[in-house]
Every structure is written in C-alpha cells, then in structure tokens.
C-alpha cells in the first residue's frame, strides 16, 4: 500500500474542513435570510483548490436588496460575524 505524502493529506484535510465550515455557514445564512438571499458564491483559494493552512474562506453573498429591510442589515451582519467567529475556532 503506497504511503500518502503528508503535505497532500494535510491539504486534503484543510480543504475538507474548510468546505464543511463554508457549507454550515451557507446553510445558516439561507435559514436566517430566507428569500432575501439569492446566492452564496465560494471564491478564492477554496474555489481554486489551492488551500493552505493559512487560507481563509471567501464567500460572496448576493441578496435582493430591493426587498431587504435596511434596518435589519446590522442585525444580520452581527449574526454573521458571530457565526464566522464560532466556525473559525
């Protein structure tokens, strides 16, 4: 049985755990913002597949701001910040 290169194993682990974190955050955002959120787009090193241990998760959110209550924006932003902090730990 061939041995896997430790760097490759770590890269796969790093990518998998970050992808799981991004998916959890996406699901939470969809639940929190409902029909206002139109898309969550993964970009950067995760999307390219060249993740390093120091890589972050880049998400681009597209929502319908014509219907989104502007007064609720700060509330949603704070919840996102809290969730990102929890995922990062």
C-alpha positions as CSV (number, residue, x, y, z in Angstrom):
1,X,0.0,0.0,0.0
2,X,1.6,3.3,-1.1
3,X,2.0,6.0,1.6
4,X,0.4,9.3,1.0
5,X,2.5,12.4,1.1
6,X,1.9,14.1,4.5
7,X,1.6,17.5,2.8
8,X,-1.1,16.1,0.5
9,X,-3.0,14.6,3.4
10,X,-2.9,17.9,5.3
11,X,-4.0,19.8,2.3
12,X,-7.0,17.5,1.8
13,X,-7.9,17.8,5.5
14,X,-7.6,21.5,5.4
15,X,-9.8,21.7,2.3
16,X,-12.4,19.3,3.6
17,X,-12.8,21.0,7.0
18,X,-12.9,24.5,5.5
19,X,-15.5,23.3,2.9
20,X,-17.6,21.8,5.7
21,X,-17.4,25.1,7.6
22,X,-18.4,27.1,4.5
23,X,-21.4,24.8,3.9
24,X,-22.5,25.2,7.5
25,X,-22.3,29.0,7.2
26,X,-24.2,28.9,3.9
27,X,-27.0,26.9,5.4
28,X,-27.2,29.2,8.4
29,X,-27.3,32.2,6.1
30,X,-30.0,30.7,3.9
31,X,-32.1,30.0,7.0
32,X,-31.5,33.4,8.5
33,X,-32.1,35.5,5.4
34,X,-34.7,33.4,3.7
35,X,-35.9,34.6,0.3
36,X,-33.7,37.7,0.5
37,X,-30.5,35.7,-0.1
38,X,-30.2,34.8,-3.8
39,X,-26.8,33.2,-3.9
40,X,-23.7,32.3,-1.8
41,X,-20.6,32.1,-4.0
42,X,-17.4,30.5,-2.9
43,X,-14.3,32.2,-4.4
44,X,-10.6,32.5,-3.8
45,X,-8.2,29.7,-2.9
46,X,-11.0,27.4,-1.8
47,X,-12.7,27.7,-5.2
48,X,-9.4,27.2,-7.0
49,X,-8.5,24.2,-4.8
50,X,-5.1,25.6,-3.7
51,X,-5.8,25.8,0.0
52,X,-3.0,26.3,2.5
53,X,-3.2,26.1,6.3
54,X,-3.4,29.9,6.5
55,X,-6.2,30.1,3.9
56,X,-9.5,31.8,4.7
57,X,-12.9,31.1,3.3
58,X,-14.1,33.7,0.8
59,X,-17.9,33.9,0.3
60,X,-19.7,36.4,-1.8
61,X,-23.3,37.0,-0.8
62,X,-26.0,38.2,-3.3
63,X,-29.3,39.2,-1.9
64,X,-32.3,41.1,-3.1
65,X,-31.8,44.5,-1.5
66,X,-35.0,45.8,-3.1
67,X,-37.0,43.8,-0.6
68,X,-34.5,43.5,2.3
69,X,-35.4,45.8,5.2
70,X,-32.5,48.1,5.6
71,X,-33.0,48.4,9.3
72,X,-32.3,44.6,9.6
73,X,-28.9,44.8,7.9
74,X,-26.9,45.4,11.0
75,X,-28.7,42.7,12.9
76,X,-27.9,40.2,10.1
77,X,-24.3,41.4,9.9
78,X,-23.7,40.9,13.6
79,X,-25.2,37.4,13.4
80,X,-22.9,36.6,10.5
81,X,-19.9,37.9,12.4
82,X,-20.8,35.7,15.4
83,X,-21.2,32.6,13.3
84,X,-18.0,33.2,11.4
85,X,-16.2,33.6,14.8
86,X,-17.6,30.3,16.0
87,X,-16.7,28.5,12.8
88,X,-13.2,29.9,12.9
89,X,-12.5,28.5,16.4
